[in-house]
Amino acid sequence: MKNLSNSLSDIEMLEDQEEIYKRQAAILKKGWDRFITKHKTKNGSILDVIVSVRAIELENRPYLYTTFHDITVEKKYERQLIEVKTELERQKIFITSLLDEQPNMMLLTDGKTSSFMNKAALKYFKCKSLSEFIERYNCISHQFVSNDMYFHLGKVQDEPNWIEALLKLSQDRHIVTIQSLSDEIIRAFNVSVREFNNNYLVNFTDISETIVKQRNLEDKTIHDKLTKAYNREYFEQNIQTILAQNKTIAFAMVDIDHFKNINDTYGHDVGDKVLKELVKVLKDFSRKEDILIRWGGEEFLLLLKVDDKVTLTKILEHIRKAIENYKFTIVNKVTCSFGAVLHNPSHPWQITFKSADVALYDAKNSGRNKVVLC
């Protein structure tokens, strides 16, 4: 307990005498006060203290009852924490600036919602801010194009989010396609993921040019060089998938009637033109879902998605008549024979193919230019 005339002056080191008097007057009027200040001990050390003051009267004289609580250690840690926060904020600004300078789209996400997107990503989606992107699209995965060749949300099954589903795939399958809202072009991206502060830092590298070159190369290996129809390599690579995706499918062998005569009469150059024109007719008069394969020479294989023999017969007759009525360059008239069979899912495709080949043989031997079903 200290006398009013000198109690606060003993501890208010950083305030001038006038300020001390003002504080004393305020405490007397209010009756109490509590504040943090500096206190100089007798040995000269300076402490951070919380001072609690209450005005009391003893024998009709005013006194201040004062208690001190040393918080020097707490204040030290507080200053250190502020310094750490300041440094972290400085680092955050530096990292954000660094990521914003990257040409690749980059984002920080928990697999559901993004907490950061760099300028390249925001520009790709024509958004001015992350909040605008979240409001419009929520998660970038919702913008993945559904293309079975690449990763998309349809391939996320039991995993909690798209990131974890992607990470279960080999690196060469970390490819997504996204349409740019700036120019409406669909581009392909390789996606790399790194864990960062209990989140994922995701980098999208544009590989569209590489994908185009790769697909062009693949097209060359699975297409017949002359006619541009699929070749047998395509068939061998995809037949199991085609059969798995279609409960009912038919094999139809197509063979040009008297093709040897065309080559002998007009030459192989004309024969090649006939083959190319025939493929055009076959594609024009078959359905989009049907698959045309050049099997070899003048023989072609049509894989048709049909449910019954009646439908199969109508489709093949429609194509046969279209070929018969088409005016071919130089040779004018060309006809084809067809041998077809519905595939039995319990049989290997080789048996179905053999049956279609037998049906084709019957069509050739029974007058040509006709459709025979086995």
C-alpha positions, 0 to 999 in steps of 0.5 A: 500500500502506497501513498498517493503522492509517490506510489505511481511515480515509483513504477511509471518509468516511461511516462512524464510526471504530468501523465502520472498525475492525470492517471492518479486523478483518473483512478481516484475518480473511477476507483480502480485501474488495471494496466501494463507498464514497465517497472524498474526494480531496485537492482535496476532491471526492468520488468513487464508488469500488470499493475492492478490499482484500487483507490481506498481511504484510510483515516479520511486520507486517499491511498492506492492499493497496488499489486504487481504481476510480473509478465516479463517472460510472457511478454518475451514469448509474445514478442517472439510469437509476433516476430514468428508470425511476421516472418511467416507472413513475409514468407507467405507473401514471397511464396505467393509471389513466386507461385504467381509468376509460374506459367503453370496452373498451381493451386493448394487444396485439400482435394475438395476446395482450394485455399490458393490458386495462382494467377495462371489458374485464375486467368484460365478460368476467367476469375479475378479471385479465388473466392470467385472461382469457388463460387462458380466452380467449387473444385477444379476437378469439376472442370475435368472433361469426361474423356475415358482416355484421361483421368476425370471424376467418373473414375473416382470411386471409393476414395474420399477425393479426386487427389487420392484417387489420382495418386493411386494411378501410375504417374503416366496416367496423371493426365486430365483435360480441361477447357479454357474459359479464356479461349474455349480450347480443351487442353491436356495437363500432366498433374503433379501433386506434393503434400504441403501443410496437410494439404496438396500443392497441385501443379498442372503442366500443359502437355497438349502439344505432346499429346497431339503428337502422341495421338498422331503417332498412335493413329498411324499405328492403328490405321491402315496407311492406304484407306485410313480405316482401322487395321488389325493391330487396332483390332487386337488391342481393343477387341476385348474391351469392345466385347466387354462394353457391348452385350450384343455385337456382330462380326461382318466380313466384307469382300470386294467381288472380283477384285483381282480382275480390277487389278489385272484390268486397270492396274494396282493404282486403280485398285488402290483407288477402289479400296479408298472409295469403298471405305468412304462408302462403308463409312458413309452408310454405316452408323457412327458406332460401327467399327470398320477394320481393313483385315487385309487385301480387299477384305474388311471387318465390320463390328456392328452393335445390334441386338438381333439378326433382323436388324443386322440383315437390314443394316448390311443390305442397306450398305450392300445396295449403297456400294452397288449403286455407287459410281466408282472412279474409272471402274464405275461398278463394284459389288461386295459380298457379306458374311455375318454372325452375332457374337455369342459372349460365351465363345471366344471372338475367334470362333465368331470370326471364323463363323463370319468367314464361313458365311462370307465364303457361302456368299461368294460361292452362291453368286456374290453381291449378297448378305449371308448370315451364319 
